[in-house]
Amino acid sequence: QLQASGGGLAQAGDSLRLSCAASGITFSNYVMGWFRQAPGKEREFVAAISWSGGSTWYQDSVKGRFTISRDNAKNTVYLRMNSLKLEDTAVFYCAARSASYSISSVREYNHWGQGTLVTVSS
């Protein structure tokens, strides 16, 4: 089970940190990812982090603004979002998978959290 939290209302330029706590899986065996889905749009890849945290991947539009990290001792993955933009408004989902090929592919992730809403206003 994945439980995402930390969403809310923010103004453009603000920062938020999302958290995703895992249970029922051996967390360190999973690549963790964050996805988002804006109203009327398909779910899209945001960022991912390897099992140990040594490798990270980002969607181009969030590079330099978002940072994914994980704490395997706490079974938690984080997404630090800085310099938020209006277009970052979406429901953010955390997800887990065992392999790292096709890292941005939604269908390759086996476990999904319930989502947390991030709303960015001007």
Contacts in CASP RR format, 6 or more apart in sequence:
PFRMAT RR
TARGET T0000
AUTHOR 0000-0000-0000
METHOD contacts of the structure
MODEL  1
QLQASGGGLAQAGDSLRLSCAASGITFSNYVMGWFRQAPGKEREFVAAIS
WSGGSTWYQDSVKGRFTISRDNAKNTVYLRMNSLKLEDTAVFYCAARSAS
YSISSVREYNHWGQGTLVTVSS
1 22 0 8 1.000
1 23 0 8 1.000
1 24 0 8 1.000
1 25 0 8 1.000
1 111 0 8 1.000
1 113 0 8 1.000
2 20 0 8 1.000
2 21 0 8 1.000
2 22 0 8 1.000
2 94 0 8 1.000
2 95 0 8 1.000
2 96 0 8 1.000
2 111 0 8 1.000
2 112 0 8 1.000
2 113 0 8 1.000
2 114 0 8 1.000
3 20 0 8 1.000
3 21 0 8 1.000
3 22 0 8 1.000
3 23 0 8 1.000
3 113 0 8 1.000
3 114 0 8 1.000
4 18 0 8 1.000
4 19 0 8 1.000
4 20 0 8 1.000
4 92 0 8 1.000
4 93 0 8 1.000
4 94 0 8 1.000
4 113 0 8 1.000
4 114 0 8 1.000
4 115 0 8 1.000
4 116 0 8 1.000
5 18 0 8 1.000
5 19 0 8 1.000
5 20 0 8 1.000
5 21 0 8 1.000
5 116 0 8 1.000
6 16 0 8 1.000
6 17 0 8 1.000
6 18 0 8 1.000
6 19 0 8 1.000
6 116 0 8 1.000
7 16 0 8 1.000
7 18 0 8 1.000
7 92 0 8 1.000
7 116 0 8 1.000
7 117 0 8 1.000
7 118 0 8 1.000
8 16 0 8 1.000
8 116 0 8 1.000
8 117 0 8 1.000
8 118 0 8 1.000
8 119 0 8 1.000
9 119 0 8 1.000
9 121 0 8 1.000
10 16 0 8 1.000
10 84 0 8 1.000
10 118 0 8 1.000
10 119 0 8 1.000
10 120 0 8 1.000
10 121 0 8 1.000
11 84 0 8 1.000
11 120 0 8 1.000
11 121 0 8 1.000
11 122 0 8 1.000
12 84 0 8 1.000
12 85 0 8 1.000
12 86 0 8 1.000
12 120 0 8 1.000
12 121 0 8 1.000
12 122 0 8 1.000
13 82 0 8 1.000
13 83 0 8 1.000
13 84 0 8 1.000
13 85 0 8 1.000
14 84 0 8 1.000
14 120 0 8 1.000
15 80 0 8 1.000
15 81 0 8 1.000
15 82 0 8 1.000
15 83 0 8 1.000
15 84 0 8 1.000
16 81 0 8 1.000
16 84 0 8 1.000
16 118 0 8 1.000
17 78 0 8 1.000
17 79 0 8 1.000
17 80 0 8 1.000
17 81 0 8 1.000
18 34 0 8 1.000
18 78 0 8 1.000
18 79 0 8 1.000
18 81 0 8 1.000
18 92 0 8 1.000
18 94 0 8 1.000
18 116 0 8 1.000
18 118 0 8 1.000
19 76 0 8 1.000
19 77 0 8 1.000
19 78 0 8 1.000
20 32 0 8 1.000
20 34 0 8 1.000
20 76 0 8 1.000
20 77 0 8 1.000
20 78 0 8 1.000
20 79 0 8 1.000
20 94 0 8 1.000
20 113 0 8 1.000
21 74 0 8 1.000
21 75 0 8 1.000
21 76 0 8 1.000
22 30 0 8 1.000
22 32 0 8 1.000
22 75 0 8 1.000
22 76 0 8 1.000
22 77 0 8 1.000
22 96 0 8 1.000
22 111 0 8 1.000
23 75 0 8 1.000
25 96 0 8 1.000
25 111 0 8 1.000
27 72 0 8 1.000
27 75 0 8 1.000
27 96 0 8 1.000
28 51 0 8 1.000
28 52 0 8 1.000
28 72 0 8 1.000
29 51 0 8 1.000
29 98 0 8 1.000
30 51 0 8 1.000
30 96 0 8 1.000
30 97 0 8 1.000
30 98 0 8 1.000
30 111 0 8 1.000
31 48 0 8 1.000
31 49 0 8 1.000
31 50 0 8 1.000
31 51 0 8 1.000
31 96 0 8 1.000
31 97 0 8 1.000
31 98 0 8 1.000
31 99 0 8 1.000
31 100 0 8 1.000
31 103 0 8 1.000
32 48 0 8 1.000
32 49 0 8 1.000
32 68 0 8 1.000
32 70 0 8 1.000
32 77 0 8 1.000
32 94 0 8 1.000
32 95 0 8 1.000
32 96 0 8 1.000
33 45 0 8 1.000
33 46 0 8 1.000
33 47 0 8 1.000
33 48 0 8 1.000
33 49 0 8 1.000
33 68 0 8 1.000
33 77 0 8 1.000
33 94 0 8 1.000
33 95 0 8 1.000
33 96 0 8 1.000
33 97 0 8 1.000
33 109 0 8 1.000
34 46 0 8 1.000
34 47 0 8 1.000
34 48 0 8 1.000
34 68 0 8 1.000
34 77 0 8 1.000
34 79 0 8 1.000
34 92 0 8 1.000
34 93 0 8 1.000
34 94 0 8 1.000
34 95 0 8 1.000
35 43 0 8 1.000
35 44 0 8 1.000
35 45 0 8 1.000
35 46 0 8 1.000
35 92 0 8 1.000
35 93 0 8 1.000
35 94 0 8 1.000
35 95 0 8 1.000
35 106 0 8 1.000
35 109 0 8 1.000
36 43 0 8 1.000
36 44 0 8 1.000
36 46 0 8 1.000
36 88 0 8 1.000
36 90 0 8 1.000
36 91 0 8 1.000
36 92 0 8 1.000
36 93 0 8 1.000
36 118 0 8 1.000
37 43 0 8 1.000
37 44 0 8 1.000
37 90 0 8 1.000
37 91 0 8 1.000
37 93 0 8 1.000
38 87 0 8 1.000
38 89 0 8 1.000
38 90 0 8 1.000
38 91 0 8 1.000
39 90 0 8 1.000
41 90 0 8 1.000
43 93 0 8 1.000
43 106 0 8 1.000
44 59 0 8 1.000
45 59 0 8 1.000
45 103 0 8 1.000
45 104 0 8 1.000
45 105 0 8 1.000
45 106 0 8 1.000
46 58 0 8 1.000
46 59 0 8 1.000
46 62 0 8 1.000
46 66 0 8 1.000
46 79 0 8 1.000
46 92 0 8 1.000
47 56 0 8 1.000
47 57 0 8 1.000
47 58 0 8 1.000
47 59 0 8 1.000
47 62 0 8 1.000
47 66 0 8 1.000
47 68 0 8 1.000
47 79 0 8 1.000
48 56 0 8 1.000
48 57 0 8 1.000
48 68 0 8 1.000
48 100 0 8 1.000
48 103 0 8 1.000
48 104 0 8 1.000
49 55 0 8 1.000
49 56 0 8 1.000
49 57 0 8 1.000
49 68 0 8 1.000
49 69 0 8 1.000
49 70 0 8 1.000
49 77 0 8 1.000
50 56 0 8 1.000
50 100 0 8 1.000
52 72 0 8 1.000
53 69 0 8 1.000
53 70 0 8 1.000
55 100 0 8 1.000
56 67 0 8 1.000
56 68 0 8 1.000
57 103 0 8 1.000
57 104 0 8 1.000
58 64 0 8 1.000
58 66 0 8 1.000
58 68 0 8 1.000
59 104 0 8 1.000
61 87 0 8 1.000
62 81 0 8 1.000
62 88 0 8 1.000
64 82 0 8 1.000
65 81 0 8 1.000
65 82 0 8 1.000
65 83 0 8 1.000
65 84 0 8 1.000
66 79 0 8 1.000
66 80 0 8 1.000
66 81 0 8 1.000
66 82 0 8 1.000
67 79 0 8 1.000
67 80 0 8 1.000
67 82 0 8 1.000
68 77 0 8 1.000
68 78 0 8 1.000
68 79 0 8 1.000
68 80 0 8 1.000
69 77 0 8 1.000
69 78 0 8 1.000
69 80 0 8 1.000
70 76 0 8 1.000
70 77 0 8 1.000
70 78 0 8 1.000
71 77 0 8 1.000
71 78 0 8 1.000
77 94 0 8 1.000
79 92 0 8 1.000
79 94 0 8 1.000
81 88 0 8 1.000
81 118 0 8 1.000
84 118 0 8 1.000
84 120 0 8 1.000
85 120 0 8 1.000
86 120 0 8 1.000
86 121 0 8 1.000
86 122 0 8 1.000
87 120 0 8 1.000
88 118 0 8 1.000
88 120 0 8 1.000
89 118 0 8 1.000
89 119 0 8 1.000
89 120 0 8 1.000
90 117 0 8 1.000
90 118 0 8 1.000
91 115 0 8 1.000
91 116 0 8 1.000
91 117 0 8 1.000
91 118 0 8 1.000
92 115 0 8 1.000
92 116 0 8 1.000
92 117 0 8 1.000
92 118 0 8 1.000
93 112 0 8 1.000
93 113 0 8 1.000
93 114 0 8 1.000
93 115 0 8 1.000
94 112 0 8 1.000
94 113 0 8 1.000
94 115 0 8 1.000
95 106 0 8 1.000
95 109 0 8 1.000
95 110 0 8 1.000
95 111 0 8 1.000
95 112 0 8 1.000
95 113 0 8 1.000
96 109 0 8 1.000
96 110 0 8 1.000
96 111 0 8 1.000
97 108 0 8 1.000
97 109 0 8 1.000
97 110 0 8 1.000
97 111 0 8 1.000
98 110 0 8 1.000
99 108 0 8 1.000
101 108 0 8 1.000
102 108 0 8 1.000
END
